[in-house]
Amino acid sequence: MGIIIVIIRIMNKQGPIIVIEDDADDKELLTAAFKELEYKNEVLFFSDGEKALAYLTADDIYPFLILSDINLPKLDGFELRKMVQTNDGLSVKCIPYLFFSTGVNKKAVYDAYTMSVQGIFLKPGTYKELITLLKKIVEYWQICYSPNQFSE
């Protein structure tokens, strides 16, 4: 009688938080906010979608969540989301993908949700609002279940 080992991939709540942001001022504010919130997750920043995709496609990388701007150089947030969603290796990692943008309109929201994005958020106008929003986002995903946490 042999032993069967089953590996179940689950959302990695201890994994890094991926932030894809090309604006230096926004990156600085996000860095300060995450530092103040003192989450144990490492926060990794990428300035464009191509760099983020190269990191995400590594087999041993299991991020906690992705916060992506929509308007990015080289590969915008929508294109990156499509690639993450349709890549077999990435789709099984159950990485929540959230848009975090300075401009939100009806078309952007519609397009985001047709891609099964888990949320689209307007970047807050104040640092205090940024702290509040990031805290809500991270704490929601810390307690949220993912589909692959259940065995067949």
C-alpha positions, 0 to 999 in steps of 0.5 A: 500500500503506497502513500499518496501525498496531496498538495493543495495550493491556498492563498498565501496570506503570509506572502508578499503584497505586490504593488504595481505603481509607476508614480513616485509620489504614490509609491512613497505614500504607499511605502509609508502607509504599509510601514505604519500598518506594520503588516508582516507581509513584505511589500514589493513594488514594480514600476510597470506590468512587464516587471511585475509579470516576470516576478509573478510567473516564477514557480516558487512565488505565491503573493498574498495580493496584488494592488495594481494601478490601471495606467502603467507603462509597457503593460497596463493594469488591464492587460496584466490582469488578463495575463494573470487570469489566463496563465494556468500557473498564475490562476491556480495561485489564488492571488486577489487582484485589485485595481488602485487608481487615481481615476475611476469611471463607469467603463473602467469599473465595468471592464475590471469586473468583466475580468473578475477583478476582486475590487477597484478602488479610487486612491484616497485624497489624504494619507489618513484615508489611505491608511484606512483603506489599506487596512480594510483591504488587507484585513478583509483578505486575511480572513477571506477563504479561497476556493482551493482551501477545500479538498475535493 
